[in-house]
Amino acid sequence: MVLKLDHIGVAVSNMEESLKLYTELLGLELHGTEVVEEQKVKVAFLPVGDTEIELLESTSPDGPVAKFIESRGQGVQHLAFNVENIEEALAKMKEQGVRLIDEVPRYGAGGAKIAFLHPKATGGVLIELCQRG
Ligand code: ZN
């Protein structure tokens, strides 16, 4: 069902500082940034091989990324798996009784269709399903 690891979402409190680490120290290339208003987050895309690091900086103190940092500190926030058909994948999860955050997909960064599974159902890892194109 999963095609590949689409990206790893990393919550950061200072985008500029974190970008320096990933571009200057690790030599990754910044492939643009985007603000996702609905999620109150600024996203920076850094491809690495077949996947991507997504740096997430909250644009508001009450956004989900700000809340994540408040309770758990900066760091890996979610894993995103690329699926062929997100509706099908969600239906399968529901059938298996997996608790979902998003019952229906919504649009995330880069116009991808995304949906989150509840971390309580996935051993504490916030998992995003993501369908592109
Ligand atoms: Zn993501």
Residues whose N, C-alpha, C, O or C-beta is under 5 A from the ligand:
A	BS01	ZN	G9 A80 E128
